[in-house]
């Protein structure tokens, strides 16, 4: 299984949210959505401040960038 890495970012990495072995990019994007919803539930101030959950694969390539501003929790 490929390793995916998750970070909370704005114009730079803010928080390293760790990594996970997942089946594919779709599962990684679903995990990013769950992470974003959890972050907004705990830290609602992050909304409308240009934060995103950045997902990269084990080669360091960007898989997706999920802006917290578009997530409904």
Secondary structure as the mmCIF struct_conf table of DSSP 4:
data_model
#
loop_
_struct_conf.conf_type_id
_struct_conf.id
_struct_conf.beg_label_comp_id
_struct_conf.beg_label_asym_id
_struct_conf.beg_label_seq_id
_struct_conf.end_label_comp_id
_struct_conf.end_label_asym_id
_struct_conf.end_label_seq_id
STRN STRN1 UNK A 2 UNK A 9
BEND BEND1 UNK A 10 UNK A 12
STRN STRN2 UNK A 13 UNK A 22
BEND BEND2 UNK A 23 UNK A 24
HELX_RH_AL_P HELX_RH_AL_P1 UNK A 25 UNK A 42
HELX_RH_3T_P HELX_RH_3T_P1 UNK A 44 UNK A 46
TURN_TY1_P TURN_TY1_P1 UNK A 47 UNK A 50
STRN STRN3 UNK A 52 UNK A 57
TURN_TY1_P TURN_TY1_P2 UNK A 58 UNK A 59
BEND BEND3 UNK A 60 UNK A 60
STRN STRN4 UNK A 62 UNK A 67
HELX_RH_3T_P HELX_RH_3T_P2 UNK A 68 UNK A 70
#
